[in-house]
Amino acid sequence: MAVNALAVEAGVRLGMHRREAEGICPTVVTVVGDPGAEAARFEPVVTAVESLIPRVEIAIPGLLFVPITGAVGYYGGERALLDRMIEEVESVAGDGFRFGVAGGPFLAHRAAELAAGHPPLRVIEDDAEFLASLDIGAVDREELVATFRWLGIATLGDLARLPRAVVVSRFGAEGMAAHRLAAGEDRSVLPRAIPADLGVEERFSPPLTDLEQASFAARALANRLIESLRPYGIAPHRVLVEAEATDGSIRARTWRSADPFDDAALADRIRWQLRAWIEGVGSEIRGGLRALRLDPTDLSGAGRQMSLHEDARSAAETHRALVEVQAIVGADALLHAEPQGGRDPNERVSWHRWDEAPAAPVRDPDAPWPGRIPSPSPALVPPSPRPLTVEWDGGMPTRVRLGSRWEPVLSWAGPWRSVGRWWVGGGNDLADRYQLVTSAGAFLCEVRAGTTWLVGIYD
């Protein structure tokens, strides 16, 4: 099962029978394995890794697998995660460890076996190339490997090029398993099954009628939910908040977050929702709060990769403030803008509720859109055009009236001719557009039938 450096120098190899090893090196000392003791000695290593990623799968004492996809985003990159993991393991195991990183447990195990350097780490960049180069002995089936070698199959790449049906018909289930490994059909690491029902509930006797009491209960329940999910390495993107009143009526609302909820963020949302129900009109909780239940959905094991200069604390505070505003003014009063195609400034933006996924743009933003206003686009576009008093001299703008004063036009561009959508019955509504620059600001205006209208303001 294991050999030290002196035994290796004498010719002893892993997998040898005891009698064969003693024949090669008569002075070899054989120690009987004790899996229980080995598991106990390996437990600090498992605990160290689990402190970083709570989803660890132990194959045998001394060998563990862990999925790192979500943790890579959470810790800010693969290199940062590996450095943390090496530091934690080194603190409990000294230098007797090796790490391998690949797309599946089979390749990661092989990579760890070949790891070298300090620390001993092997990261596989191209799984297919590495897999094809492995010796056929990597399938770890002694008789099958001997037959493959006799047939001239020396690497896993040689085996993968054979038709699977032929391998299965000749070698049966073992051949099928070996061919699947050679073809890169590795399993995923699923350390812990996630239960179907992860909801938490708290019942109150007597019922809660005070917002402060309800807020305290909400924070405790949110913490209980997040703690119950932590061992599985997951967090919810959506949580259904369900409140039961004393009269038996039930109020329910779903809260969503772009990032997985933590206990503080979830407690805030539950408190806001309870306030709306307790103090609201028409949807109030009659007689007090008898029960509160949280049901998580859209569970995620992936953290969010921050950008290089992103301040995570400030981002969280900003997100919290916007969510609170949305809870106060309503979902349709806090909107997010996305670019879309169009010729007019007010057509080139589509709006959707903040913190919800945007719909596909109605007009393709990458289309050429001939006739649109040249860049830059106005920073502010009024919902409807507003009258603007402009003085013209020989077709050139000279002054703009802003409130009670006149501002001279320092520079201008245009006109750009716009016609109505006559092909859909819009008539032939001709308009000329100008960009005007004054000392008080820059404006986009439109001249229709001798009247000037303000349609945009530049930053």
ABEGO torsion letter per residue (X at the ends): XBBBAAAAAAGBBBGBBAAAAAAABAABBBBBBBAAAAAAAAAAAAAAAAAABABBBBABBGBBBBBAAAAAAAAGEAAAAAAAAAAAAAAAAEABBBBBBBABAAAAAAAAAABBEOBBBBBBABAAAAAAABBAAAAGBAAAAAAAAAAGBABAAAAAABBAAAAAAAAEAAAAAAAAAAAGBBBBBBABBBBABABBBBBBOBBBABAAAAAAAAAAAAAAAAAAAAAAGBBBABBBBBBBBAAGBBBBBBBBBABBBBAAAAAAAAAAAAAAAAABBGABBBGEBABBBBBBBGBBABBBBBBAABBAAAAAAAAAAAAAAAAAAEAAABBBBBBBBEABAAAABBBBBBGBBBBBBABBAABAGBGBBBOBBBABBBABBBBBBBBBBGGBBABBBBEABBBBBABBBOBBBBBBBAAAGAEBBBBBBBBBBBAAEBBBBBBBGGBBBBABBBX
